[in-house]
Amino acid sequence: KTGALLGCAAALGALLGGASLPAVAAFDRAGRRLGLAFQAVDDVLGIWGDPEVTGKPVHSDLREHKKTFPVLAALDSSSPEARRLAALLKSGADPQEVAVLIEAAGGRAAALDEAWGHIAAAEAALADVAPQGTAGDELRALSAFLVRRDL
């Protein structure tokens, strides 16, 4: 949802600004990738974020049994922690213990790598259109903000 929203916003901005259709498509691709990066980082913050910064309680996604990117990546790993994690998730274990296992199984690192990959893809999509001025500066600032939100 976040990717579709940002893609639409970027594409509409380009379209209303008089950009060519290939440029509009590039802004759409970039926005979609920025949205995916945002979501991957948001999933990390839902498990390990500071509640004073995120506005939601730490481990809230774990308490709600959400299968976020870090959880799925950890479960997909071939580590011994992944097998233990699967059992703990079924039992409703302590979220702190679950968070430790997710990190040990590589879930946090995988989610952040995914976010950086989407940022790189967004930057590549924008390279052809090279947005200038305030709009270009703001898009670059948004990219940096999305992945570095108090991690």
SVG drawing of the C-alpha trace seen along z (x, -y; Angstrom):
<svg xmlns="http://www.w3.org/2000/svg" viewBox="-3 -25 26 51">
<polyline fill="none" stroke="black" stroke-width="0.4" points="0.0,0.0 2.8,-2.4 4.6,-1.8 1.4,-2.3 0.7,-5.6 4.2,-7.0 4.3,-5.9 1.0,-7.5 2.1,-10.8 5.4,-10.9 3.8,-10.2 1.0,-12.7 3.5,-15.3 5.6,-14.7 2.5,-14.6 1.1,-17.8 4.6,-19.4 4.5,-18.7 7.0,-15.7 7.1,-13.3 5.3,-10.0 8.6,-8.1 9.6,-10.5 6.2,-10.0 6.7,-6.3 10.2,-6.7 8.8,-8.7 6.1,-6.1 8.8,-3.3 10.9,-5.4 8.0,-6.2 6.9,-2.6 10.4,-1.5 10.6,-4.3 7.4,-3.0 8.7,0.5 11.9,-0.8 9.7,-2.7 7.7,0.4 10.8,2.6 12.2,0.0 8.9,-0.3 8.8,3.4 12.2,3.1 11.1,0.2 8.0,2.2 10.2,4.7 13.3,2.7 12.2,-0.9 12.2,-3.4 8.5,-4.0 9.2,-7.7 10.2,-8.1 7.9,-5.6 4.8,-6.4 4.0,-2.7 5.0,-0.3 8.1,1.7 7.3,5.3 3.7,4.3 4.0,6.2 5.2,9.3 2.4,9.1 -0.1,8.9 1.5,11.9 2.2,9.9 4.4,11.7 6.5,8.7 9.6,8.8 12.1,9.4 10.0,12.3 9.6,13.9 13.2,13.5 14.3,15.0 11.9,18.0 13.3,18.5 16.9,18.7 18.6,22.0 19.8,21.1 19.1,23.0 17.4,19.9 14.9,20.1 13.6,23.5 13.4,22.2 11.7,19.0 9.0,20.9 8.2,22.8 8.2,19.7 5.9,17.8 3.3,20.6 3.5,20.6 3.1,16.8 6.5,16.5 7.9,13.3 8.3,10.7 11.8,9.7 13.0,13.3 11.4,13.5 13.1,10.2 16.5,11.6 15.9,14.7 14.7,12.8 17.9,10.7 20.1,13.8 18.5,15.5 19.2,12.5 15.8,11.0 16.8,7.5 19.7,7.4 17.7,8.9 15.0,6.2 17.5,3.4 19.3,4.9 15.9,5.1 15.3,1.4 18.7,0.4 18.0,2.4 14.7,0.5 16.5,-2.8 19.1,-1.9 16.4,-0.9 14.5,-4.2 17.7,-6.2 18.3,-4.2 14.8,-5.0 15.4,-8.7 18.8,-8.7 17.3,-8.9 15.1,-11.9 17.6,-13.6 15.1,-15.8 16.6,-19.2 15.9,-22.1 13.8,-21.8 11.9,-18.8 15.1,-16.8 16.6,-17.9 13.4,-16.8 13.3,-13.4 17.0,-12.7 16.2,-13.8 13.2,-11.5 15.3,-8.6 17.8,-9.2 15.1,-9.7 13.2,-6.5 16.1,-4.2 17.7,-6.1 14.6,-6.7 16.3,-6.2 17.6,-2.7"/>
</svg>
